[in-house]
Amino acid sequence: MSKQPFVLYVADAYCGWCFGFGPRLKEFETANRDRVDFRVLSGGLFVGERARPISHYPHIAEANARIASPWLNA
């Protein structure tokens, strides 16, 4: 078993903050991949009976774009 430290990132496709933070997370992983293991786990805001295709929640696409905009323009 590896003794190397790791980052466990629990992401959610429905979460605008997860989506918006993606580019910065990729930068971190790229800069540190030789020192830190990076693991991603898919989590969920909508689970069980509330789990539906993302198209069922039309506000999510607009919210993701709004949240990601400052990150993408930085």
Distance bins in CASP14 RR format, pairs under 12 A and 6 or more apart:
PFRMAT RR
TARGET T0000
AUTHOR 0000-0000-0000
RMODE 2
METHOD distances of the structure
MODEL  1
1 37 0 0 0 0 0 1 0 0 0 0 0
2 36 0 0 0 0 0 1 0 0 0 0 0
2 37 1 0 0 1 0 0 0 0 0 0 0
2 39 0 0 0 0 0 1 0 0 0 0 0
3 37 0 0 0 0 0 1 0 0 0 0 0
4 32 0 0 0 0 0 1 0 0 0 0 0
4 33 0 0 0 0 0 1 0 0 0 0 0
4 34 0 0 0 0 1 0 0 0 0 0 0
4 35 1 0 0 1 0 0 0 0 0 0 0
4 36 1 0 0 1 0 0 0 0 0 0 0
4 37 1 0 1 0 0 0 0 0 0 0 0
4 38 0 0 0 0 0 1 0 0 0 0 0
4 39 0 0 0 0 0 1 0 0 0 0 0
5 32 0 0 0 0 1 0 0 0 0 0 0
5 35 1 0 0 1 0 0 0 0 0 0 0
5 36 1 0 1 0 0 0 0 0 0 0 0
5 37 1 0 0 1 0 0 0 0 0 0 0
5 38 0 0 0 0 0 1 0 0 0 0 0
5 39 0 0 0 0 0 1 0 0 0 0 0
6 29 0 0 0 0 0 1 0 0 0 0 0
6 32 0 0 0 0 0 1 0 0 0 0 0
6 33 0 0 0 0 0 1 0 0 0 0 0
6 35 0 0 0 0 0 1 0 0 0 0 0
6 36 1 0 0 1 0 0 0 0 0 0 0
6 37 1 1 0 0 0 0 0 0 0 0 0
6 38 1 0 0 1 0 0 0 0 0 0 0
6 39 1 0 1 0 0 0 0 0 0 0 0
6 40 0 0 0 0 0 1 0 0 0 0 0
6 41 0 0 0 0 0 1 0 0 0 0 0
7 25 0 0 0 0 1 0 0 0 0 0 0
7 28 1 0 0 1 0 0 0 0 0 0 0
7 29 1 0 0 1 0 0 0 0 0 0 0
7 31 0 0 0 0 0 1 0 0 0 0 0
7 32 0 0 0 0 1 0 0 0 0 0 0
7 33 0 0 0 0 0 1 0 0 0 0 0
7 35 0 0 0 0 0 1 0 0 0 0 0
7 36 1 0 1 0 0 0 0 0 0 0 0
7 37 1 0 0 1 0 0 0 0 0 0 0
7 38 1 0 1 0 0 0 0 0 0 0 0
7 39 1 0 0 1 0 0 0 0 0 0 0
7 40 0 0 0 0 1 0 0 0 0 0 0
7 41 0 0 0 0 0 1 0 0 0 0 0
8 36 0 0 0 0 0 1 0 0 0 0 0
8 37 0 0 0 0 1 0 0 0 0 0 0
8 38 0 0 0 0 1 0 0 0 0 0 0
8 39 1 0 1 0 0 0 0 0 0 0 0
8 40 1 0 0 1 0 0 0 0 0 0 0
8 41 1 0 0 1 0 0 0 0 0 0 0
8 42 0 0 0 0 0 1 0 0 0 0 0
8 43 0 0 0 0 0 1 0 0 0 0 0
9 15 0 0 0 0 0 1 0 0 0 0 0
9 17 0 0 0 0 0 1 0 0 0 0 0
9 18 0 0 0 0 1 0 0 0 0 0 0
9 21 0 0 0 0 1 0 0 0 0 0 0
9 22 0 0 0 0 1 0 0 0 0 0 0
9 24 0 0 0 0 0 1 0 0 0 0 0
9 25 1 0 0 1 0 0 0 0 0 0 0
9 26 0 0 0 0 0 1 0 0 0 0 0
9 28 0 0 0 0 1 0 0 0 0 0 0
9 29 0 0 0 0 1 0 0 0 0 0 0
9 36 0 0 0 0 0 1 0 0 0 0 0
9 37 0 0 0 0 0 1 0 0 0 0 0
9 38 1 0 0 1 0 0 0 0 0 0 0
9 39 1 0 0 1 0 0 0 0 0 0 0
9 40 1 0 1 0 0 0 0 0 0 0 0
9 41 1 0 0 1 0 0 0 0 0 0 0
9 42 0 0 0 0 0 1 0 0 0 0 0
9 43 0 0 0 0 0 1 0 0 0 0 0
10 17 0 0 0 0 0 1 0 0 0 0 0
10 18 0 0 0 0 1 0 0 0 0 0 0
10 21 0 0 0 0 0 1 0 0 0 0 0
10 25 0 0 0 0 0 1 0 0 0 0 0
10 39 0 0 0 0 1 0 0 0 0 0 0
10 40 1 0 0 1 0 0 0 0 0 0 0
10 41 1 0 1 0 0 0 0 0 0 0 0
10 42 1 0 0 1 0 0 0 0 0 0 0
10 43 1 0 1 0 0 0 0 0 0 0 0
10 44 0 0 0 0 1 0 0 0 0 0 0
10 45 0 0 0 0 0 1 0 0 0 0 0
11 17 0 0 0 0 1 0 0 0 0 0 0
11 18 1 0 1 0 0 0 0 0 0 0 0
11 19 0 0 0 0 1 0 0 0 0 0 0
11 20 0 0 0 0 0 1 0 0 0 0 0
11 21 0 0 0 0 1 0 0 0 0 0 0
11 22 0 0 0 0 1 0 0 0 0 0 0
11 25 0 0 0 0 1 0 0 0 0 0 0
11 26 0 0 0 0 0 1 0 0 0 0 0
11 38 0 0 0 0 0 1 0 0 0 0 0
11 39 0 0 0 0 0 1 0 0 0 0 0
11 40 1 0 1 0 0 0 0 0 0 0 0
11 41 1 0 0 1 0 0 0 0 0 0 0
11 42 1 0 0 1 0 0 0 0 0 0 0
11 43 1 0 0 1 0 0 0 0 0 0 0
11 44 0 0 0 0 1 0 0 0 0 0 0
11 45 0 0 0 0 0 1 0 0 0 0 0
12 18 1 0 1 0 0 0 0 0 0 0 0
12 19 0 0 0 0 1 0 0 0 0 0 0
12 20 0 0 0 0 0 1 0 0 0 0 0
12 21 0 0 0 0 0 1 0 0 0 0 0
12 22 0 0 0 0 0 1 0 0 0 0 0
12 40 0 0 0 0 0 1 0 0 0 0 0
12 41 0 0 0 0 1 0 0 0 0 0 0
12 42 1 0 0 1 0 0 0 0 0 0 0
12 43 1 0 1 0 0 0 0 0 0 0 0
12 44 1 0 1 0 0 0 0 0 0 0 0
12 45 1 0 1 0 0 0 0 0 0 0 0
12 46 0 0 0 0 1 0 0 0 0 0 0
12 47 0 0 0 0 1 0 0 0 0 0 0
12 51 0 0 0 0 0 1 0 0 0 0 0
12 54 0 0 0 0 0 1 0 0 0 0 0
12 57 0 0 0 0 0 1 0 0 0 0 0
12 60 0 0 0 0 0 1 0 0 0 0 0
12 64 0 0 0 0 0 1 0 0 0 0 0
13 19 1 0 0 1 0 0 0 0 0 0 0
13 20 0 0 0 0 0 1 0 0 0 0 0
13 22 0 0 0 0 0 1 0 0 0 0 0
13 40 0 0 0 0 0 1 0 0 0 0 0
13 42 1 0 0 1 0 0 0 0 0 0 0
13 43 0 0 0 0 1 0 0 0 0 0 0
13 44 1 0 0 1 0 0 0 0 0 0 0
13 45 0 0 0 0 1 0 0 0 0 0 0
13 46 0 0 0 0 1 0 0 0 0 0 0
13 51 0 0 0 0 0 1 0 0 0 0 0
13 52 0 0 0 0 0 1 0 0 0 0 0
13 53 0 0 0 0 0 1 0 0 0 0 0
13 54 1 0 0 1 0 0 0 0 0 0 0
13 55 0 0 0 0 0 1 0 0 0 0 0
13 57 0 0 0 0 0 1 0 0 0 0 0
13 60 0 0 0 0 1 0 0 0 0 0 0
13 61 0 0 0 0 0 1 0 0 0 0 0
13 64 0 0 0 0 1 0 0 0 0 0 0
14 42 0 0 0 0 0 1 0 0 0 0 0
14 43 0 0 0 0 1 0 0 0 0 0 0
14 44 1 0 0 1 0 0 0 0 0 0 0
14 45 1 0 1 0 0 0 0 0 0 0 0
14 46 1 0 1 0 0 0 0 0 0 0 0
14 47 0 0 0 0 0 1 0 0 0 0 0
14 50 0 0 0 0 1 0 0 0 0 0 0
14 51 0 0 0 0 1 0 0 0 0 0 0
14 52 0 0 0 0 1 0 0 0 0 0 0
14 53 0 0 0 0 0 1 0 0 0 0 0
14 54 1 0 0 1 0 0 0 0 0 0 0
14 55 0 0 0 0 0 1 0 0 0 0 0
14 56 0 0 0 0 0 1 0 0 0 0 0
14 57 1 0 0 1 0 0 0 0 0 0 0
14 59 0 0 0 0 0 1 0 0 0 0 0
14 60 1 0 1 0 0 0 0 0 0 0 0
14 61 0 0 0 0 0 1 0 0 0 0 0
14 63 0 0 0 0 1 0 0 0 0 0 0
14 64 0 0 0 0 1 0 0 0 0 0 0
15 21 0 0 0 0 1 0 0 0 0 0 0
15 22 0 0 0 0 0 1 0 0 0 0 0
15 42 0 0 0 0 0 1 0 0 0 0 0
15 43 0 0 0 0 1 0 0 0 0 0 0
15 44 1 0 0 1 0 0 0 0 0 0 0
15 45 1 0 0 1 0 0 0 0 0 0 0
15 46 0 0 0 0 0 1 0 0 0 0 0
15 54 0 0 0 0 0 1 0 0 0 0 0
15 57 0 0 0 0 0 1 0 0 0 0 0
15 60 0 0 0 0 1 0 0 0 0 0 0
15 63 0 0 0 0 1 0 0 0 0 0 0
15 64 0 0 0 0 1 0 0 0 0 0 0
15 67 0 0 0 0 1 0 0 0 0 0 0
15 68 0 0 0 0 0 1 0 0 0 0 0
16 22 0 0 0 0 1 0 0 0 0 0 0
16 45 0 0 0 0 1 0 0 0 0 0 0
16 54 0 0 0 0 0 1 0 0 0 0 0
16 57 0 0 0 0 0 1 0 0 0 0 0
16 59 0 0 0 0 0 1 0 0 0 0 0
16 60 1 0 0 1 0 0 0 0 0 0 0
16 61 0 0 0 0 1 0 0 0 0 0 0
16 62 0 0 0 0 0 1 0 0 0 0 0
16 63 1 0 1 0 0 0 0 0 0 0 0
16 64 1 0 1 0 0 0 0 0 0 0 0
16 65 0 0 0 0 1 0 0 0 0 0 0
16 66 0 0 0 0 1 0 0 0 0 0 0
16 67 1 0 1 0 0 0 0 0 0 0 0
16 68 1 0 0 1 0 0 0 0 0 0 0
16 69 0 0 0 0 0 1 0 0 0 0 0
16 71 0 0 0 0 0 1 0 0 0 0 0
17 24 0 0 0 0 0 1 0 0 0 0 0
17 25 0 0 0 0 0 1 0 0 0 0 0
17 45 0 0 0 0 0 1 0 0 0 0 0
17 60 0 0 0 0 0 1 0 0 0 0 0
17 63 0 0 0 0 1 0 0 0 0 0 0
17 64 0 0 0 0 1 0 0 0 0 0 0
17 66 0 0 0 0 0 1 0 0 0 0 0
17 67 1 0 0 1 0 0 0 0 0 0 0
17 68 0 0 0 0 1 0 0 0 0 0 0
17 70 0 0 0 0 0 1 0 0 0 0 0
17 71 0 0 0 0 1 0 0 0 0 0 0
18 24 0 0 0 0 0 1 0 0 0 0 0
18 25 0 0 0 0 1 0 0 0 0 0 0
18 40 0 0 0 0 1 0 0 0 0 0 0
18 41 0 0 0 0 0 1 0 0 0 0 0
18 42 0 0 0 0 1 0 0 0 0 0 0
18 43 0 0 0 0 1 0 0 0 0 0 0
18 44 0 0 0 0 1 0 0 0 0 0 0
18 45 0 0 0 0 1 0 0 0 0 0 0
18 60 0 0 0 0 0 1 0 0 0 0 0
18 63 0 0 0 0 0 1 0 0 0 0 0
18 64 0 0 0 0 1 0 0 0 0 0 0
18 67 0 0 0 0 1 0 0 0 0 0 0
18 68 0 0 0 0 0 1 0 0 0 0 0
18 71 0 0 0 0 0 1 0 0 0 0 0
19 25 0 0 0 0 0 1 0 0 0 0 0
19 54 0 0 0 0 0 1 0 0 0 0 0
19 60 0 0 0 0 1 0 0 0 0 0 0
19 61 0 0 0 0 1 0 0 0 0 0 0
19 62 0 0 0 0 0 1 0 0 0 0 0
19 63 0 0 0 0 1 0 0 0 0 0 0
19 64 1 0 1 0 0 0 0 0 0 0 0
19 65 0 0 0 0 1 0 0 0 0 0 0
19 66 0 0 0 0 0 1 0 0 0 0 0
19 67 1 0 0 1 0 0 0 0 0 0 0
19 68 1 0 1 0 0 0 0 0 0 0 0
19 69 0 0 0 0 0 1 0 0 0 0 0
19 71 0 0 0 0 1 0 0 0 0 0 0
19 72 0 0 0 0 0 1 0 0 0 0 0
20 26 0 0 0 0 0 1 0 0 0 0 0
20 63 0 0 0 0 0 1 0 0 0 0 0
20 64 1 0 0 1 0 0 0 0 0 0 0
20 65 0 0 0 0 1 0 0 0 0 0 0
20 66 0 0 0 0 1 0 0 0 0 0 0
20 67 1 0 1 0 0 0 0 0 0 0 0
20 68 1 1 0 0 0 0 0 0 0 0 0
20 69 0 0 0 0 1 0 0 0 0 0 0
20 70 0 0 0 0 1 0 0 0 0 0 0
20 71 1 0 1 0 0 0 0 0 0 0 0
20 72 1 0 0 1 0 0 0 0 0 0 0
20 73 0 0 0 0 0 1 0 0 0 0 0
20 74 0 0 0 0 0 1 0 0 0 0 0
21 27 0 0 0 0 0 1 0 0 0 0 0
21 28 0 0 0 0 1 0 0 0 0 0 0
21 29 0 0 0 0 0 1 0 0 0 0 0
21 64 0 0 0 0 0 1 0 0 0 0 0
21 67 0 0 0 0 1 0 0 0 0 0 0
21 68 0 0 0 0 1 0 0 0 0 0 0
21 70 0 0 0 0 0 1 0 0 0 0 0
21 71 1 0 0 1 0 0 0 0 0 0 0
21 72 0 0 0 0 0 1 0 0 0 0 0
21 74 0 0 0 0 0 1 0 0 0 0 0
22 28 0 0 0 0 1 0 0 0 0 0 0
22 29 0 0 0 0 1 0 0 0 0 0 0
22 30 0 0 0 0 0 1 0 0 0 0 0
22 40 0 0 0 0 0 1 0 0 0 0 0
22 64 0 0 0 0 0 1 0 0 0 0 0
22 67 0 0 0 0 0 1 0 0 0 0 0
22 68 0 0 0 0 1 0 0 0 0 0 0
22 71 1 0 0 1 0 0 0 0 0 0 0
22 72 0 0 0 0 1 0 0 0 0 0 0
23 29 0 0 0 0 0 1 0 0 0 0 0
23 30 0 0 0 0 0 1 0 0 0 0 0
23 67 0 0 0 0 0 1 0 0 0 0 0
23 68 1 0 0 1 0 0 0 0 0 0 0
23 69 0 0 0 0 0 1 0 0 0 0 0
23 70 0 0 0 0 0 1 0 0 0 0 0
23 71 1 0 1 0 0 0 0 0 0 0 0
23 72 1 0 0 1 0 0 0 0 0 0 0
23 73 0 0 0 0 0 1 0 0 0 0 0
23 74 0 0 0 0 1 0 0 0 0 0 0
24 30 0 0 0 0 0 1 0 0 0 0 0
24 31 0 0 0 0 0 1 0 0 0 0 0
24 68 0 0 0 0 0 1 0 0 0 0 0
24 70 0 0 0 0 0 1 0 0 0 0 0
24 71 1 0 0 1 0 0 0 0 0 0 0
24 72 0 0 0 0 0 1 0 0 0 0 0
24 74 0 0 0 0 1 0 0 0 0 0 0
25 31 0 0 0 0 0 1 0 0 0 0 0
25 32 0 0 0 0 0 1 0 0 0 0 0
25 38 0 0 0 0 1 0 0 0 0 0 0
25 39 0 0 0 0 0 1 0 0 0 0 0
25 40 0 0 0 0 1 0 0 0 0 0 0
25 71 0 0 0 0 0 1 0 0 0 0 0
26 32 0 0 0 0 0 1 0 0 0 0 0
26 33 0 0 0 0 0 1 0 0 0 0 0
26 38 0 0 0 0 1 0 0 0 0 0 0
26 40 0 0 0 0 0 1 0 0 0 0 0
26 71 0 0 0 0 0 1 0 0 0 0 0
27 33 0 0 0 0 0 1 0 0 0 0 0
27 38 0 0 0 0 0 1 0 0 0 0 0
27 71 0 0 0 0 0 1 0 0 0 0 0
27 74 0 0 0 0 0 1 0 0 0 0 0
28 35 0 0 0 0 0 1 0 0 0 0 0
28 36 0 0 0 0 1 0 0 0 0 0 0
28 38 1 0 0 1 0 0 0 0 0 0 0
29 35 0 0 0 0 0 1 0 0 0 0 0
29 36 0 0 0 0 1 0 0 0 0 0 0
29 37 0 0 0 0 1 0 0 0 0 0 0
29 38 1 0 1 0 0 0 0 0 0 0 0
29 39 0 0 0 0 0 1 0 0 0 0 0
29 40 0 0 0 0 1 0 0 0 0 0 0
30 36 0 0 0 0 0 1 0 0 0 0 0
30 38 0 0 0 0 1 0 0 0 0 0 0
31 38 0 0 0 0 0 1 0 0 0 0 0
32 38 1 0 0 1 0 0 0 0 0 0 0
33 39 0 0 0 0 0 1 0 0 0 0 0
42 51 0 0 0 0 0 1 0 0 0 0 0
43 51 0 0 0 0 0 1 0 0 0 0 0
44 50 0 0 0 0 1 0 0 0 0 0 0
44 51 0 0 0 0 1 0 0 0 0 0 0
44 52 0 0 0 0 0 1 0 0 0 0 0
44 54 0 0 0 0 0 1 0 0 0 0 0
45 51 0 0 0 0 1 0 0 0 0 0 0
45 52 0 0 0 0 0 1 0 0 0 0 0
45 54 0 0 0 0 0 1 0 0 0 0 0
45 57 0 0 0 0 1 0 0 0 0 0 0
45 60 0 0 0 0 1 0 0 0 0 0 0
45 63 0 0 0 0 0 1 0 0 0 0 0
46 52 1 0 0 1 0 0 0 0 0 0 0
46 53 0 0 0 0 0 1 0 0 0 0 0
46 54 0 0 0 0 1 0 0 0 0 0 0
46 56 0 0 0 0 1 0 0 0 0 0 0
46 57 1 0 0 1 0 0 0 0 0 0 0
46 60 0 0 0 0 1 0 0 0 0 0 0
50 56 0 0 0 0 1 0 0 0 0 0 0
50 57 0 0 0 0 1 0 0 0 0 0 0
51 57 0 0 0 0 0 1 0 0 0 0 0
52 58 0 0 0 0 0 1 0 0 0 0 0
52 60 0 0 0 0 0 1 0 0 0 0 0
53 60 0 0 0 0 0 1 0 0 0 0 0
53 61 0 0 0 0 0 1 0 0 0 0 0
54 60 1 0 1 0 0 0 0 0 0 0 0
54 61 1 0 0 1 0 0 0 0 0 0 0
54 63 0 0 0 0 0 1 0 0 0 0 0
54 64 0 0 0 0 1 0 0 0 0 0 0
55 61 0 0 0 0 1 0 0 0 0 0 0
57 63 0 0 0 0 1 0 0 0 0 0 0
57 64 0 0 0 0 0 1 0 0 0 0 0
58 64 0 0 0 0 0 1 0 0 0 0 0
59 65 0 0 0 0 0 1 0 0 0 0 0
59 66 0 0 0 0 0 1 0 0 0 0 0
59 67 0 0 0 0 0 1 0 0 0 0 0
60 66 0 0 0 0 0 1 0 0 0 0 0
60 67 0 0 0 0 0 1 0 0 0 0 0
60 68 0 0 0 0 0 1 0 0 0 0 0
61 67 0 0 0 0 0 1 0 0 0 0 0
61 68 0 0 0 0 0 1 0 0 0 0 0
62 68 0 0 0 0 0 1 0 0 0 0 0
62 69 0 0 0 0 0 1 0 0 0 0 0
63 69 0 0 0 0 0 1 0 0 0 0 0
64 71 0 0 0 0 0 1 0 0 0 0 0
64 72 0 0 0 0 0 1 0 0 0 0 0
65 71 0 0 0 0 0 1 0 0 0 0 0
65 72 0 0 0 0 1 0 0 0 0 0 0
65 73 0 0 0 0 0 1 0 0 0 0 0
66 72 0 0 0 0 0 1 0 0 0 0 0
66 73 0 0 0 0 0 1 0 0 0 0 0
68 74 0 0 0 0 0 1 0 0 0 0 0
END
